[in-house]
Amino acid sequence: MSAQNSPHTSGPPPPRPAQPTQGANPLRRTSDTFESWFRRFLMLALVIGLPLAAVSAGLTAYESSMRTVQAQSAQRHEVEARLMSTAEGVTREGKQQAKVRWTDDDGTVRTGTTLVEPRTGQGATVKVWVDRDGGLTVAPMTELNATTTGWFVGGTAAIAVGAGVYAARAGMRRVLDRRRYAQWDAEWDLVEPLWSARFRR
């Protein structure tokens, strides 16, 4: 059998066509690459930072509020008082002002003005809160108030992180677009004379 008819041929194999580099794009600018990486960074910051900020801020606010709850509960107590007059005056939060009288633990008789249900008659018994000095005060914060505060602060922190990420992305896009427009203007100043010269011939 002749060498021409042999299935095996000598010599180097034919070169394979070059494979394009993964992700390579001749039209991709440096600003495009930077914008892509910056978006990934912002997405990572949003995924990690949003829950972290919300939980951290919420727990901090809750613990701080619980300390207030404990302090107010230790400094205030509820006593029974009698109305010295029928409830009247300016209505606020669905209640009316009335003068009341009560006796402290040491036997001291005190008087003051508090808010009671409308049309409460003279001589009726109501519950009022007093502080260590015996003065009228509002009811202490409750655990529900502390929980609500924690959720509110945590939600506000989450919104703040989201708004910050959005603002950073919008600001970055605006800066890059201004730079791109300036680059396009500079390139057009170079190309435009050559382009318009083709139509003058």
C-alpha positions in Angstrom: 0.0 0.0 0.0 1.4 3.4 -0.9 2.0 6.2 1.5 -0.6 8.3 -0.2 -3.3 5.7 0.6 -2.2 5.3 4.2 -4.8 6.5 6.8 -2.0 7.8 9.0 -0.3 11.0 7.8 2.8 12.5 9.3 3.2 16.1 10.4 1.7 18.4 13.0 -2.1 18.5 13.3 -3.8 21.5 11.8 -4.1 24.5 14.2 -7.5 24.9 16.0 -9.3 28.2 15.8 -8.6 30.4 18.8 -11.4 30.3 21.3 -12.6 33.7 22.5 -11.7 34.5 26.1 -14.5 34.0 28.5 -16.3 37.3 29.1 -14.1 39.2 26.6 -15.8 42.0 24.7 -13.9 44.5 22.6 -16.8 47.0 23.2 -16.6 46.7 27.0 -15.2 49.8 28.5 -13.3 50.1 31.8 -16.2 52.0 33.2 -18.5 49.1 32.3 -16.3 46.6 34.2 -16.1 48.9 37.2 -19.9 49.4 37.2 -20.5 45.6 37.0 -18.2 45.0 40.0 -19.6 47.9 42.0 -23.1 46.6 41.5 -22.0 43.2 42.8 -20.5 44.9 45.8 -23.7 46.8 46.5 -25.8 43.7 46.2 -23.5 41.9 48.6 -23.8 44.9 51.0 -27.6 44.8 50.7 -27.9 41.1 51.3 -25.6 41.1 54.3 -25.9 44.6 55.6 -29.7 45.0 55.6 -30.6 42.1 57.9 -27.5 42.8 60.1 -28.3 46.5 60.5 -32.0 45.7 61.1 -31.4 43.0 63.8 -28.6 45.0 65.5 -30.5 48.3 65.7 -33.7 46.5 66.7 -32.1 44.6 69.5 -30.3 47.6 70.8 -33.5 49.7 70.8 -35.4 46.8 72.5 -32.8 46.3 75.2 -32.6 50.0 75.9 -36.4 50.3 76.1 -36.5 47.3 78.4 -34.1 49.0 80.8 -36.5 52.0 80.8 -39.4 49.6 81.5 -37.6 48.1 84.5 -36.6 51.5 85.8 -40.0 53.1 85.5 -41.7 50.0 87.0 -39.4 50.3 90.0 -40.1 54.0 90.4 -43.8 54.2 89.8 -46.8 52.5 91.5 -50.5 52.6 91.1 -52.9 53.8 93.8 -56.6 54.4 94.1 -57.8 58.0 94.1 -61.3 59.7 94.4 -62.6 62.4 92.2 -63.1 65.7 93.9 -65.3 67.0 91.1 -67.1 65.8 88.0 -64.8 65.3 85.0 -64.8 68.4 82.8 -62.5 70.6 80.8 -60.6 70.1 77.6 -60.9 66.6 76.1 -57.6 65.0 75.2 -57.2 61.5 73.8 -60.9 60.8 74.6 -60.5 61.7 78.3 -61.1 64.7 80.4 -59.2 66.5 83.2 -60.4 66.1 86.8 -59.0 66.8 90.3 -58.4 63.7 92.4 -57.3 63.0 96.0 -55.4 60.0 97.3 -53.4 58.8 100.3 -49.7 57.8 100.1 -48.3 54.7 101.8 -47.1 56.9 104.7 -50.6 58.4 105.2 -50.0 61.7 103.5 -53.1 63.0 101.7 -52.3 64.4 98.3 -54.3 66.1 95.5 -53.7 66.6 91.8 -55.2 66.7 88.3 -55.3 63.7 86.0 -57.1 62.4 83.0 -60.2 60.2 83.5 -63.1 58.9 81.4 -65.6 61.5 80.3 -68.6 62.2 82.6 -67.1 60.3 85.6 -69.0 61.5 88.6 -67.7 63.2 91.8 -66.6 60.7 94.4 -65.8 57.9 91.9 -62.7 55.8 92.4 -60.0 55.8 89.7 -56.6 54.3 89.4 -53.7 56.8 89.1 -49.9 56.3 88.8 -47.6 58.1 91.2 -43.8 58.4 91.4 -41.5 58.0 94.4 -42.0 61.6 95.4 -45.8 61.1 95.5 -46.5 63.2 92.4 -48.9 62.1 89.6 -47.2 60.6 86.6 -48.1 58.5 83.5 -48.1 54.7 83.5 -44.7 53.1 83.0 -43.6 51.7 79.6 -44.6 48.1 79.0 -42.8 45.2 77.4 -45.1 45.6 74.4 -43.9 49.2 74.1 -40.3 48.0 74.1 -41.0 45.3 71.5 -42.8 47.9 69.3 -39.9 50.3 69.6 -37.4 47.5 68.6 -39.4 46.6 65.5 -39.8 50.2 64.5 -36.1 51.0 64.9 -35.1 47.8 63.1 -37.4 48.5 60.2 -36.1 52.0 60.0 -32.5 50.8 59.9 -33.4 48.3 57.1 -35.0 51.1 55.1 -32.0 53.3 55.6 -29.6 50.6 54.4 -31.8 50.0 51.3 -32.0 53.7 50.6 -28.2 54.1 51.0 -27.5 51.3 48.6 -29.9 52.8 46.1 -28.4 56.2 46.5 -24.9 54.8 46.0 -25.9 53.0 42.9 -27.7 56.0 41.4 -24.7 58.3 42.3 -22.2 55.9 40.7 -24.3 55.6 37.6 -24.6 59.3 37.2 -20.8 59.9 37.7 -20.0 57.2 35.1 -22.5 58.5 32.6 -21.1 62.0 32.8 -17.7 60.5 32.2 -18.9 58.5 29.3 -20.6 61.5 27.7 -17.5 63.5 28.0 -15.5 60.6 26.4 -18.0 60.4 23.6 -17.8 64.1 23.0 -14.0 63.9 22.9 -14.0 61.0 20.4 -16.6 62.6 18.2 -14.5 65.8 18.0 -11.8 63.5 16.5 -14.0 61.5 14.2 -16.4 64.2 13.0 -14.0 66.0 10.7 -13.0 62.7 9.0 -16.6 61.6 8.8 -17.9 64.9 7.3 -15.0 65.1 4.9 -16.4 62.0 3.0 -19.4 64.0 1.9 -17.4 67.0 0.7 -15.7 65.1 -2.1 
